[in-house]
Amino acid sequence: MDKSSLLKSIANTSYNVGFGAKKHFASFDIIEKVPSLIGFLIMAIGILQIAYPNFPYNKEVSIFLIVIGIATLYLMYYSSRENEYDKNGKKLTIIYNELRDLYYSVKNSDSNNFSEEYNNLKSLEKSFHEMSLSNQVFFSDWFAHYKFFYQMQIDWINEQKKFSLFKDKIPKSFLFFCVLIIIIAICIIFL
């Protein structure tokens, strides 16, 4: 494999590993933080409903709070794996850092033979696939996009992948969701 092809392969694998690490951390954060945040909001809004019993939308707000409360039950399904998401996210970050070092090693090398580096890449890919958890929490993909593209140092991957805002950095499902919300809002306003 030539130097240019190997650098592209390392960047592609690094994107997968880095995003995978952030997706594991996103799942961990959602499982750990969202239920207590939702509990606080439900209590605060419940207190406001008691303080202002004649508020015109109390019934709708109560129904919304019940639905949100049920959503937290969904997170309980994942809570038994909370530590596993954290542990695997840390291990994937270590692999990501090894891939970064491999990338710079190949980039700065004057050699024409990269068989050792290629074998190292394949070994790191295998480790990545063995420790990745496929069952992630709802919305972890959106949160992982933020964590990967806006919190992580990815300039070296971007040298090869050339990320764009709408194609890569913003999830398509999020764009679809935003368009759907706008359409619903327009329908509510004009109907």
C-alpha positions as CSV (number, residue, x, y, z in Angstrom):
1,M,0.0,0.0,0.0
2,D,1.4,3.4,-0.9
3,K,1.7,6.3,1.5
4,S,-1.3,8.3,0.3
5,S,-3.6,5.3,0.4
6,L,-2.5,4.3,3.8
7,L,-3.0,7.9,5.2
8,K,-6.6,7.8,3.8
9,S,-7.2,4.4,5.4
10,I,-5.9,5.6,8.7
11,A,-8.0,8.7,8.5
12,N,-11.2,6.6,7.7
13,T,-10.5,4.2,10.5
14,S,-9.7,7.1,12.9
15,Y,-13.1,8.8,12.0
16,N,-14.9,5.5,12.8
17,V,-13.0,4.9,16.0
18,G,-13.2,8.6,17.2
19,F,-16.9,8.8,16.4
20,G,-17.5,5.4,18.0
21,A,-15.7,6.6,21.2
22,K,-17.8,9.7,21.3
23,K,-21.0,7.7,20.7
24,H,-20.2,5.5,23.7
25,F,-19.5,8.6,25.8
26,A,-22.8,10.2,24.5
27,S,-24.7,7.1,25.6
28,F,-23.0,7.2,29.0
29,D,-23.8,10.9,29.4
30,I,-27.4,10.4,28.4
31,I,-27.9,7.5,30.8
32,E,-26.2,9.2,33.6
33,K,-27.5,12.8,33.4
34,V,-30.8,12.9,31.6
35,P,-33.0,11.1,34.2
36,S,-31.9,13.4,37.0
37,L,-32.4,16.5,34.7
38,I,-35.9,15.3,33.7
39,G,-36.7,14.6,37.3
40,F,-35.7,18.1,38.3
41,L,-37.7,19.7,35.4
42,I,-40.8,17.6,36.2
43,M,-40.7,18.6,39.9
44,A,-40.1,22.3,39.0
45,I,-43.0,22.4,36.6
46,G,-45.2,20.5,39.0
47,I,-44.5,23.1,41.7
48,L,-45.4,25.8,39.2
49,Q,-48.6,24.1,38.3
50,I,-49.6,24.0,42.0
51,A,-48.6,27.7,42.4
52,Y,-50.6,28.7,39.3
53,P,-53.6,26.2,39.2
54,N,-55.5,28.4,36.7
55,F,-52.8,28.4,34.1
56,P,-54.7,27.7,30.8
57,Y,-52.5,24.7,29.6
58,N,-52.0,22.8,32.9
59,K,-53.7,19.7,31.4
60,E,-51.5,19.7,28.3
61,V,-48.3,20.3,30.4
62,S,-49.2,17.4,32.7
63,I,-49.7,15.1,29.7
64,F,-46.3,16.2,28.3
65,L,-44.6,15.6,31.7
66,I,-46.1,12.1,31.9
67,V,-44.8,11.3,28.4
68,I,-41.3,12.6,29.3
69,G,-41.4,10.6,32.5
70,I,-42.2,7.4,30.5
71,A,-39.2,8.3,28.3
72,T,-36.9,8.1,31.3
73,L,-38.1,4.5,31.8
74,Y,-36.6,3.8,28.4
75,L,-33.2,4.8,29.7
76,M,-33.5,2.4,32.6
77,Y,-33.1,-0.4,30.0
78,Y,-29.5,0.9,29.3
79,S,-28.5,1.7,32.9
80,S,-27.1,-1.7,33.6
81,R,-24.5,-1.1,30.8
82,E,-23.6,2.4,31.9
83,N,-20.1,1.6,33.1
84,E,-19.5,-0.5,29.9
85,Y,-20.2,2.5,27.7
86,D,-17.8,4.6,29.8
87,K,-15.0,1.9,29.8
88,N,-15.3,1.1,26.1
89,G,-15.4,4.9,25.3
90,K,-12.0,5.3,27.1
91,K,-10.5,2.2,25.4
92,L,-11.7,3.5,22.0
93,T,-10.1,6.9,22.7
94,I,-6.8,5.1,23.4
95,I,-7.1,3.4,20.0
96,Y,-7.9,6.8,18.4
97,N,-4.8,8.3,19.9
98,E,-2.7,5.4,18.6
99,L,-4.2,5.9,15.2
100,R,-3.2,9.6,15.3
101,D,0.3,8.6,16.2
102,L,0.4,6.1,13.4
103,Y,-1.0,8.7,11.0
104,Y,1.8,11.2,11.8
105,S,4.4,8.4,11.7
106,V,3.4,7.5,8.2
107,K,3.0,11.1,7.1
108,N,6.5,12.0,8.2
109,S,8.1,8.8,6.9
110,D,10.4,8.7,3.8
111,S,10.0,5.0,3.5
112,N,8.2,3.3,0.6
113,N,7.4,0.1,2.5
114,F,4.5,0.5,5.0
115,S,3.7,-3.2,5.6
116,E,4.4,-2.9,9.4
117,E,2.2,0.2,9.6
118,Y,-0.6,-1.4,7.6
119,N,-0.5,-4.4,9.9
120,N,-0.7,-2.1,12.9
121,L,-3.7,-0.4,11.3
122,K,-5.5,-3.7,10.8
123,S,-4.8,-4.7,14.4
124,L,-6.2,-1.5,15.7
125,E,-9.3,-1.9,13.5
126,K,-9.8,-5.4,14.9
127,S,-9.6,-4.1,18.4
128,F,-12.1,-1.3,17.6
129,H,-14.6,-3.9,16.2
130,E,-14.2,-6.2,19.2
131,M,-15.0,-3.6,21.9
132,S,-17.6,-1.4,20.2
133,L,-21.1,-1.8,21.6
134,S,-23.7,-1.8,18.8
135,N,-26.7,-1.0,21.0
136,Q,-26.6,2.7,21.8
137,V,-29.0,5.1,23.4
138,F,-31.6,7.1,21.4
139,F,-30.2,10.5,20.4
140,S,-26.6,9.4,21.1
141,D,-25.8,9.8,17.4
142,W,-26.8,13.5,17.5
143,F,-24.8,14.1,20.7
144,A,-21.8,12.2,19.3
145,H,-21.7,14.4,16.3
146,Y,-21.4,17.4,18.6
147,K,-18.8,15.7,20.7
148,F,-16.7,14.5,17.7
149,F,-16.8,17.6,15.5
150,Y,-16.8,20.3,18.0
151,Q,-15.0,19.0,21.1
152,M,-12.4,16.6,19.6
153,Q,-9.2,17.5,17.8
154,I,-9.8,16.2,14.3
155,D,-7.8,18.5,12.1
156,W,-5.4,15.6,11.1
157,I,-8.4,13.5,10.0
158,N,-9.9,16.5,8.1
159,E,-6.6,16.7,6.1
160,Q,-7.8,13.5,4.4
161,K,-11.6,13.5,4.7
162,K,-12.4,17.2,4.1
163,F,-15.5,17.3,6.3
164,S,-18.3,19.6,5.2
165,L,-21.0,21.1,7.4
166,F,-24.2,19.7,6.0
167,K,-22.8,16.4,4.6
168,D,-20.8,15.3,7.7
169,K,-21.0,17.6,10.7
170,I,-24.8,17.8,11.1
171,P,-26.7,14.5,11.2
172,K,-29.2,14.1,8.4
173,S,-31.8,12.8,10.8
174,F,-31.4,16.0,12.8
175,L,-32.0,18.1,9.7
176,F,-35.0,16.0,8.8
177,F,-36.3,16.5,12.4
178,C,-35.9,20.3,12.2
179,V,-37.7,20.5,8.8
180,L,-40.5,18.4,10.3
181,I,-40.8,20.7,13.3
182,I,-40.9,23.7,11.0
183,I,-43.7,22.1,8.9
184,I,-45.7,21.2,12.0
185,A,-45.3,24.8,13.4
186,I,-46.4,26.3,10.1
187,C,-49.4,24.0,10.0
188,I,-50.4,24.9,13.6
189,I,-50.0,28.6,13.0
190,F,-52.1,28.6,9.8
191,L,-54.7,26.1,10.8
